[in-house]
Amino acid sequence: MKKKEMIVEVDVAENYDISNLSLVNDVLDSNSEGLVHVTTPIVGILVGFDEGGSPVVNYRIFPNEEFISLSTVELRHEDIGKRVLIVFNEGKSKEPIITGLIQEKVLKKGPEIIENDSGVIIRSNNSSVEIDKDGDVFITGKSIQQQSYSTMRIKGASVKIN
């Protein structure tokens, strides 16, 4: 007996909660091996990784199922539980591809580390430490303190104070 395939085009942007669409539910509940064809990206959850290290996701088209996914971005165990942006291989709703992690907070807090060919800069708020490729070190800040539990030496070809 040949399996029957039914394709339902769903524009997720217009119908955000597609689980309420009766036609989609008819396809999902039928024995026809129906396939929901999704034409827009959706947001899902990274629920874990399988034994081979492939990401496993859940999304609202099939809220009670989890699917092994492909990914275009590097994912780590600390990303489990985070929201991910998903597209589908040729629109097939059971072939998810993760294209990115949803950034909950875009404003980055904490130190910023910039590495390039000219050196390294560590910056936090109004202070920074810069090490350039020639070996020069620049420390900038509102107040700079040094502390030693033993002898502190300052050496240089010349040492200028003020």
C-alpha positions as CSV (number, residue, x, y, z in Angstrom):
1,M,0.0,0.0,0.0
2,K,1.4,3.4,-1.0
3,K,1.6,6.0,1.7
4,K,-0.3,9.1,1.0
5,E,1.4,12.5,1.6
6,M,-0.5,15.7,2.2
7,I,1.4,19.0,2.3
8,V,-0.1,22.0,4.2
9,E,1.5,25.4,3.5
10,V,1.7,27.3,6.8
11,D,2.8,30.9,7.0
12,V,3.9,31.0,10.7
13,A,4.3,34.8,10.7
14,E,0.6,35.2,10.2
15,N,-0.5,32.2,12.3
16,Y,1.8,32.3,15.3
17,D,0.1,29.6,17.2
18,I,-0.4,27.0,14.4
19,S,-1.5,24.3,16.9
20,N,-4.9,26.0,16.8
21,L,-5.2,25.6,13.0
22,S,-7.8,22.8,12.4
23,L,-6.4,21.8,9.0
24,V,-2.9,21.3,10.5
25,N,-4.3,19.3,13.4
26,D,-6.3,17.2,10.9
27,V,-3.1,16.4,9.1
28,L,-1.1,15.6,12.3
29,D,-3.9,13.4,13.7
30,S,-4.5,11.5,10.4
31,N,-2.8,8.3,9.4
32,S,-1.8,9.7,6.1
33,E,1.8,10.4,7.1
34,G,1.0,14.1,6.6
35,L,3.7,16.7,6.4
36,V,3.4,20.3,7.4
37,H,5.4,22.5,5.1
38,V,6.8,25.5,6.9
39,T,7.8,28.5,4.8
40,T,9.2,30.8,7.5
41,P,11.7,30.5,10.3
42,I,10.3,29.7,13.8
43,V,11.7,29.8,17.4
44,G,12.3,26.5,19.2
45,I,14.1,25.2,22.2
46,L,17.4,23.4,22.3
47,V,16.5,20.5,24.6
48,G,19.8,18.6,24.5
49,F,22.1,16.5,22.3
50,D,21.9,12.9,21.1
51,E,24.6,10.3,21.7
52,G,26.4,11.4,18.6
53,G,26.5,15.1,19.6
54,S,23.7,16.2,17.3
55,P,21.4,18.9,18.7
56,V,17.9,17.9,19.7
57,V,15.1,20.6,19.5
58,N,11.4,21.0,20.3
59,Y,9.1,23.5,18.6
60,R,5.5,24.4,18.6
61,I,4.4,22.6,15.4
62,F,4.9,19.3,17.3
63,P,5.0,20.5,21.0
64,N,5.1,16.9,22.4
65,E,8.0,15.7,20.2
66,E,11.7,16.3,20.0
67,F,13.8,16.2,16.7
68,I,17.4,15.7,15.9
69,S,18.5,18.8,14.1
70,L,21.3,20.0,11.9
71,S,23.0,23.3,12.9
72,T,24.8,26.1,11.2
73,V,26.2,27.4,14.4
74,E,28.3,26.0,17.2
75,L,26.3,24.9,20.2
76,R,27.4,24.0,23.7
77,H,25.9,22.1,26.6
78,E,25.4,25.4,28.4
79,D,23.0,26.4,25.5
80,I,20.5,23.6,26.5
81,G,17.2,25.3,27.4
82,K,17.9,28.3,25.2
83,R,15.7,29.5,22.4
84,V,17.0,28.8,18.9
85,L,16.0,30.0,15.4
86,I,15.0,27.1,13.2
87,V,14.4,26.8,9.5
88,F,13.4,23.6,7.8
89,N,15.1,21.5,5.1
90,E,13.0,22.2,2.0
91,G,10.3,23.3,4.3
92,K,9.8,19.8,5.8
93,S,8.6,20.3,9.4
94,K,10.4,17.3,10.7
95,E,13.8,18.3,9.3
96,P,14.9,21.3,11.5
97,I,18.1,23.2,11.0
98,I,19.2,25.6,13.8
99,T,20.5,28.8,12.3
100,G,21.3,30.7,15.5
101,L,20.7,31.2,19.2
102,I,18.2,33.8,20.2
103,Q,20.0,36.5,22.1
104,E,17.9,37.3,25.2
105,K,19.9,40.4,26.1
106,V,21.7,42.2,23.3
107,L,23.5,44.7,25.6
108,K,26.7,43.0,26.6
109,K,27.9,43.4,30.1
110,G,31.2,42.6,31.6
111,P,34.7,42.8,30.2
112,E,35.3,42.9,26.4
113,I,38.4,41.2,25.0
114,I,39.6,42.2,21.5
115,E,42.3,40.2,19.8
116,N,43.7,41.1,16.5
117,D,47.0,41.3,14.6
118,S,48.1,44.5,16.5
119,G,47.6,43.0,20.0
120,V,45.1,42.4,22.7
121,I,42.8,44.9,24.5
122,I,40.8,44.0,27.7
123,R,38.2,46.7,28.3
124,S,35.7,47.0,31.1
125,N,33.6,50.2,31.5
126,N,36.1,53.1,31.6
127,S,39.3,51.1,32.1
128,S,41.5,49.0,29.8
129,V,44.7,47.1,29.4
130,E,46.3,47.1,26.0
131,I,49.2,44.9,25.0
132,D,50.5,45.6,21.5
133,K,52.5,43.4,19.2
134,D,55.8,45.3,20.0
135,G,55.5,44.4,23.7
136,D,54.2,47.8,25.0
137,V,51.6,47.6,27.7
138,F,49.2,50.5,28.4
139,I,47.0,50.5,31.5
140,T,44.2,53.1,31.6
141,G,41.7,53.7,34.4
142,K,40.1,56.2,36.7
143,S,42.4,54.9,39.6
144,I,45.2,52.4,39.3
145,Q,46.5,50.5,42.3
146,Q,49.4,48.2,42.8
147,Q,49.8,46.0,45.8
148,S,52.6,43.7,46.8
149,Y,53.0,41.3,49.8
150,S,56.7,41.3,49.3
151,T,59.2,43.6,47.5
152,M,57.8,45.6,44.6
153,R,60.3,46.7,42.0
154,I,59.9,49.1,39.2
155,K,62.5,48.7,36.5
156,G,62.9,50.5,33.2
157,A,65.5,52.3,31.1
158,S,63.9,55.4,32.7
159,V,61.1,55.6,35.3
160,K,59.0,58.8,35.3
161,I,56.7,59.6,38.1
162,N,54.2,62.4,37.3
